Amino acid sequence: MNKEQSPFISVVVPVYNEEKNIRPFIARTVPILEKIGTYEIIFGLDPSSDDTERVLEEAAEQNSCVRYIRFSRRIGQPSAVLAGILNCGGKTCVAIDVDLQDPPEIIADLYKKYLAGADVVYAKRRSRAGETAVKRFVSYLGYKLINTTAEVEIPRDTGDFRIINRRVIEELRRLPENHGFLRGLVALVGFRQEFVEYDRDPRVHGKGNYNRYFGSLTIGFNGLVGFSSFLLSFVLLFGFVVAGIAFLGALAIFTSWLFSIDDYPIGYPSIIILILFLGGVQMISIGILGEYIGRIYDEVKGRPRFIIDKTKNISSIIDNGDRR
C-alpha cells in the first residue's frame, strides 16, 4: 500500500518495553488485515529502555503499512491509544494491546459486526487466562461500582480492544479531556454499540507494565471520578450520617445527665477512637475533593495530552494533542 493512500482499517497499538512481542504481533495481525483491505498499524511508542524502537524501525522499513509515533516522554497507555486514534487515517480503527493476550484473530469478528451496522464493536472477555482470582475480583468490583454510579454504562469485562468507525473517531476528537479513559469516552459518544465475546489468552513474552494489584483499582477510580460525581454526593451523605450519630450520642449523654440515670463516665479510649474516626473521615473527604479539583486544574491549564517527538511512515500529524 502506498503510504499516501488512505487505509480502510487502522490498528492502534500502545507499546512500552515490548521488543519481544512486536514481531509476533505483526506476523499474526497482517494476514488478517490483508483479508479486510488496505490497512495501517500505528504503534504509539512511549520512549523505552529496551530495543522496542529498533524493532519497530526495522518492521516499518520492511512494511510501509507499519507505522509508529514516538512521544517526547512516557505518557502512559491511555494517552498513547488516543494519540494513535486521533492520527489514524482509516475509515475504521481497532485499538488492541501488543502482548497477544487479546488475539488479533478477533479483529475479523469485530469487523463482521461492524459491517452489520454497528458503530462500535467491543471485545468482551468470556474468560481471562493467566489472571489471578484477586485481579478478577477487583475488576468485577470496579465495573460494578462504575456502572452503578456513572452517567454512562461502561460494559463489563472489556478493555480498550474494540473497533470504531470514523464518525466515532471524529466525536472523540471533540472531547478534549486530559484524562483519556477510552472505555468511558466511547460509551459517552454513544451510537450503536455491540460486542463480541472471546477468551483472553495469557501473555506470550515478558512481563506487563500493568500493575497486577493496583492497575484495576486505578482504572476503576479513573472511570468513577471521570464519569460520575457519586463520590462527592457520598461524602455529603456520609457527613450527614456521622453528624446524626454524633447528635444522637450527645442527646443520650444529655438525657442520662438530666435524669441522673448514670454518671456516664467517658474514658480516654472512646474519645481517642472518636477523634481518629472523625479525622479519617475528614481526610478521606478532603482527598476525594482533591481528586476532582486536581482534574479541574489539569483541564484549566489546557496542556496538550501528548507531544510527538518522531514519526515513521506517517506523512502528516493530524492531532498533536493540543487542546486549546
C-alpha positions as CSV (number, residue, x, y, z in Angstrom):
1,M,0.0,0.0,0.0
2,N,1.3,3.5,-0.8
3,K,1.6,5.3,2.4
4,E,-0.2,8.3,0.9
5,Q,-3.2,6.1,0.2
6,S,-5.9,6.3,2.8
7,P,-6.2,2.9,4.6
8,F,-9.6,1.3,5.1
9,I,-8.7,-0.1,8.6
10,S,-6.2,1.3,11.2
11,V,-4.9,-0.7,14.1
12,V,-3.6,1.3,17.1
13,V,-1.2,-0.4,19.4
14,P,0.4,1.2,22.5
15,V,3.9,-0.1,23.3
16,Y,6.4,0.3,26.1
17,N,9.4,-2.1,26.5
18,E,7.7,-4.7,24.3
19,E,10.6,-5.7,22.0
20,K,9.8,-9.4,22.1
21,N,6.1,-9.1,21.3
22,I,6.2,-6.7,18.3
23,R,7.3,-9.2,15.6
24,P,4.9,-12.0,16.7
25,F,2.1,-9.4,16.8
26,I,2.7,-8.2,13.3
27,A,3.1,-11.7,12.0
28,R,-0.4,-12.7,13.3
29,T,-2.1,-9.4,12.6
30,V,-1.1,-8.5,9.0
31,P,-2.7,-11.6,7.3
32,I,-6.0,-10.8,9.0
33,L,-5.9,-7.1,7.9
34,E,-4.9,-8.0,4.3
35,K,-8.2,-10.0,4.0
36,I,-10.1,-6.9,5.1
37,G,-8.5,-4.4,2.7
38,T,-6.0,-1.6,2.9
39,Y,-4.6,-1.1,6.4
40,E,-2.1,0.6,8.7
41,I,-0.7,-0.5,12.0
42,I,0.2,2.5,14.2
43,F,2.3,1.8,17.3
44,G,2.1,4.5,20.0
45,L,5.6,4.3,21.4
46,D,6.5,5.5,24.8
47,P,10.3,6.0,25.0
48,S,11.6,2.6,26.0
49,S,14.7,1.3,27.7
50,D,14.9,-1.8,25.5
51,D,15.1,-2.3,21.8
52,T,11.4,-1.6,21.1
53,E,12.1,1.3,18.9
54,R,14.8,-0.5,16.9
55,V,12.4,-3.4,16.2
56,L,9.7,-1.0,15.1
57,E,12.1,0.8,12.9
58,E,13.0,-2.5,11.2
59,A,9.4,-3.5,10.8
60,A,8.5,-0.1,9.3
61,E,11.3,-0.4,6.8
62,Q,10.1,-3.8,5.7
63,N,6.4,-2.9,5.5
64,S,5.3,0.7,4.9
65,C,1.9,-0.1,6.4
66,V,3.7,-0.4,9.8
67,R,4.0,3.0,11.4
68,Y,4.9,4.4,14.7
69,I,4.6,7.6,16.7
70,R,7.2,8.2,19.4
71,F,6.3,10.6,22.2
72,S,8.6,13.1,23.8
73,R,8.2,11.3,27.2
74,R,6.3,8.5,28.7
75,I,2.6,9.4,28.6
76,G,1.1,6.1,29.5
77,Q,-1.2,3.6,27.7
78,P,-4.5,5.6,27.7
79,S,-2.9,8.7,26.1
80,A,-0.9,6.6,23.7
81,V,-4.0,4.9,22.4
82,L,-5.8,8.2,22.0
83,A,-2.8,9.7,20.1
84,G,-2.9,6.7,17.7
85,I,-6.7,7.0,17.2
86,L,-6.5,10.8,16.6
87,N,-3.8,10.3,14.0
88,C,-5.1,7.2,12.2
89,G,-6.4,7.6,8.6
90,G,-8.7,4.6,8.4
91,K,-12.4,4.6,7.9
92,T,-12.4,2.2,10.9
93,C,-9.9,1.9,13.8
94,V,-9.1,-1.0,16.1
95,A,-7.4,-0.5,19.5
96,I,-5.5,-3.5,20.8
97,D,-2.6,-4.4,23.0
98,V,0.6,-5.9,21.6
99,D,1.1,-8.7,24.2
100,L,-1.3,-11.0,22.3
101,Q,-3.5,-11.6,25.3
102,D,-6.2,-10.2,23.0
103,P,-6.0,-12.5,19.9
104,P,-5.6,-10.4,16.7
105,E,-7.8,-13.0,15.0
106,I,-10.8,-11.5,16.9
107,I,-10.4,-8.4,14.7
108,A,-12.2,-10.3,11.9
109,D,-15.1,-11.0,14.2
110,L,-15.3,-7.3,15.2
111,Y,-15.2,-6.3,11.6
112,K,-18.1,-8.6,10.7
113,K,-20.3,-7.0,13.4
114,Y,-19.2,-3.5,12.1
115,L,-20.3,-4.5,8.6
116,A,-23.7,-5.4,10.1
117,G,-24.3,-1.8,11.0
118,A,-22.6,-1.2,14.4
119,D,-20.6,2.0,15.0
120,V,-18.7,0.4,17.9
121,V,-18.0,-3.3,18.5
122,Y,-16.0,-4.0,21.6
123,A,-14.5,-7.3,22.6
124,K,-15.9,-8.8,25.8
125,R,-13.8,-11.2,27.8
126,R,-15.6,-14.5,28.4
127,S,-12.5,-15.9,30.3
128,R,-9.2,-14.5,31.4
129,A,-6.3,-16.9,31.2
130,G,-3.3,-16.1,33.4
131,E,-5.1,-13.7,35.7
132,T,-5.3,-14.2,39.4
133,A,-8.6,-14.6,41.2
134,V,-7.8,-11.4,43.2
135,K,-7.4,-9.4,40.0
136,R,-10.6,-10.8,38.5
137,F,-12.5,-9.9,41.7
138,V,-11.1,-6.4,41.9
139,S,-12.0,-5.9,38.2
140,Y,-15.5,-7.1,38.9
141,L,-16.0,-4.7,41.8
142,G,-14.6,-1.9,39.7
143,Y,-17.0,-2.3,36.9
144,K,-19.9,-2.9,39.3
145,L,-19.2,0.4,41.1
146,I,-18.7,2.4,37.9
147,N,-21.9,1.1,36.3
148,T,-23.9,1.7,39.5
149,T,-22.8,5.3,39.8
150,A,-21.5,6.6,36.4
151,E,-23.6,8.7,34.0
152,V,-22.8,6.2,31.2
153,E,-22.8,2.4,31.2
154,I,-19.3,1.0,30.6
155,P,-19.5,-2.6,29.5
156,R,-18.2,-5.2,32.0
157,D,-15.2,-7.4,31.2
158,T,-14.0,-5.2,28.4
159,G,-10.7,-3.3,27.8
160,D,-9.7,-0.9,25.0
161,F,-9.9,-3.8,22.4
162,R,-12.6,-2.7,20.0
163,I,-13.4,-1.4,16.6
164,I,-14.8,2.1,16.0
165,N,-15.8,3.9,12.8
166,R,-14.8,7.3,11.5
167,R,-17.9,9.0,13.0
168,V,-16.9,7.9,16.5
169,I,-13.3,8.9,15.9
170,E,-14.3,12.4,15.0
171,E,-16.6,12.7,18.0
172,L,-13.7,11.6,20.2
173,R,-11.7,14.5,18.7
174,R,-14.3,16.8,20.1
175,L,-13.8,15.6,23.7
176,P,-10.7,17.4,24.8
177,E,-10.3,15.7,28.2
178,N,-6.9,15.4,29.8
179,H,-7.6,12.1,31.5
180,G,-8.3,9.9,28.5
181,F,-10.4,6.9,29.6
182,L,-11.2,5.3,26.3
183,R,-13.8,2.9,27.6
184,G,-15.8,5.8,29.2
185,L,-15.3,8.2,26.3
186,V,-16.6,5.7,23.7
187,A,-19.6,5.0,25.9
188,L,-20.2,8.7,26.3
189,V,-20.1,9.2,22.5
190,G,-22.8,6.6,22.1
191,F,-24.2,5.4,18.7
192,R,-24.9,1.8,18.0
193,Q,-22.6,-0.4,20.1
194,E,-22.4,-4.2,20.1
195,F,-19.9,-6.7,21.4
196,V,-18.2,-10.0,20.5
197,E,-17.2,-12.5,23.3
198,Y,-13.8,-14.1,23.3
199,D,-11.4,-16.0,25.6
200,R,-8.4,-13.9,26.7
201,D,-5.0,-15.6,26.4
202,P,-2.1,-15.4,28.8
203,R,0.7,-13.1,27.9
204,V,3.2,-14.6,25.4
205,H,6.5,-12.8,26.2
206,G,7.8,-10.7,29.1
207,K,6.0,-9.1,32.0
208,G,3.3,-6.5,31.6
209,N,3.7,-2.9,32.6
210,Y,0.3,-3.0,34.2
211,N,0.3,-3.2,38.0
212,R,-1.4,-6.6,38.8
213,Y,-2.6,-5.4,42.2
214,F,-3.4,-1.7,41.8
215,G,-3.9,-1.4,38.0
216,S,-7.6,-2.3,38.0
217,L,-8.2,-0.1,41.0
218,T,-6.5,2.9,39.2
219,I,-8.6,2.3,36.1
220,G,-11.8,1.9,38.1
221,F,-11.1,5.0,40.1
222,N,-10.4,7.0,36.9
223,G,-13.7,5.9,35.5
224,L,-15.6,6.7,38.7
225,V,-14.2,10.2,39.1
226,G,-14.2,11.0,35.4
227,F,-17.8,10.0,34.7
228,S,-19.6,10.4,38.0
229,S,-20.0,12.8,40.9
230,F,-21.0,10.0,43.1
231,L,-18.1,10.3,45.5
232,L,-19.0,13.9,46.2
233,S,-22.6,13.0,46.9
234,F,-21.5,10.0,49.0
235,V,-19.2,12.2,51.2
236,L,-22.1,14.6,51.8
237,L,-24.4,11.8,52.7
238,F,-21.8,10.2,54.9
239,G,-21.2,13.5,56.6
240,F,-24.9,13.8,57.5
241,V,-24.9,10.2,58.8
242,V,-21.9,10.8,61.1
243,A,-23.4,14.1,62.3
244,G,-26.7,12.4,63.0
245,I,-24.9,9.6,65.0
246,A,-23.0,12.3,66.9
247,F,-26.2,14.2,67.7
248,L,-27.9,11.0,69.0
249,G,-24.9,10.2,71.1
250,A,-24.9,13.8,72.6
251,L,-28.6,13.5,73.2
252,A,-28.2,10.2,75.1
253,I,-25.5,11.7,77.3
254,F,-27.5,14.8,78.0
255,T,-30.6,12.6,78.9
256,S,-28.5,10.5,81.2
257,W,-27.2,13.5,83.0
258,L,-30.6,15.3,83.1
259,F,-32.4,12.4,84.8
260,S,-29.4,11.2,86.8
261,I,-29.7,7.7,85.3
262,D,-26.0,7.2,85.4
263,D,-22.8,9.2,85.9
264,Y,-22.0,8.1,82.3
265,P,-18.2,8.4,82.6
266,I,-16.4,8.9,79.3
267,G,-12.9,7.4,79.1
268,Y,-9.9,8.4,77.0
269,P,-10.1,5.4,74.7
270,S,-13.5,6.2,73.5
271,I,-12.6,9.9,72.9
272,I,-9.4,8.9,71.0
273,I,-11.3,6.4,68.8
274,L,-13.9,9.1,68.1
275,I,-11.3,11.7,67.2
276,L,-9.4,9.3,64.9
277,F,-12.6,8.2,63.2
278,L,-13.7,11.8,62.5
279,G,-10.2,12.7,61.4
280,G,-10.1,9.8,59.0
281,V,-13.5,10.8,57.6
282,Q,-12.3,14.3,57.1
283,M,-9.0,13.2,55.4
284,I,-10.9,10.9,53.0
285,S,-13.4,13.7,52.2
286,I,-10.5,16.1,51.5
287,G,-8.8,13.5,49.3
288,I,-11.9,13.0,47.2
289,L,-12.4,16.7,46.8
290,G,-8.7,16.9,45.9
291,E,-9.2,14.4,43.1
292,Y,-12.0,16.4,41.5
293,I,-10.2,19.7,42.0
294,G,-7.0,18.2,40.6
295,R,-8.8,17.2,37.4
296,I,-10.3,20.6,37.1
297,Y,-6.8,22.1,37.5
298,D,-5.5,19.8,34.7
299,E,-8.3,20.8,32.3
300,V,-8.0,24.5,33.0
301,K,-4.3,24.5,32.2
302,G,-5.1,23.3,28.7
303,R,-1.8,21.5,28.2
304,P,-1.5,19.0,25.3
305,R,-2.3,15.4,26.1
306,F,0.8,14.3,24.3
307,I,3.8,15.7,22.4
308,I,5.1,13.8,19.4
309,D,8.9,13.6,19.0
310,K,9.2,11.4,15.9
311,T,7.0,9.5,13.4
312,K,7.7,6.8,10.8
313,N,5.7,6.2,7.7
314,I,3.2,8.9,8.7
315,S,3.1,11.8,6.2
316,S,1.4,14.3,8.5
317,I,0.3,14.7,12.1
318,I,-3.5,15.2,12.3
319,D,-3.5,16.0,16.1
320,N,-0.6,16.6,18.4
321,G,-2.7,16.6,21.5
322,D,-3.1,20.4,21.8
323,R,-6.5,21.1,23.3
324,R,-6.5,24.9,23.0
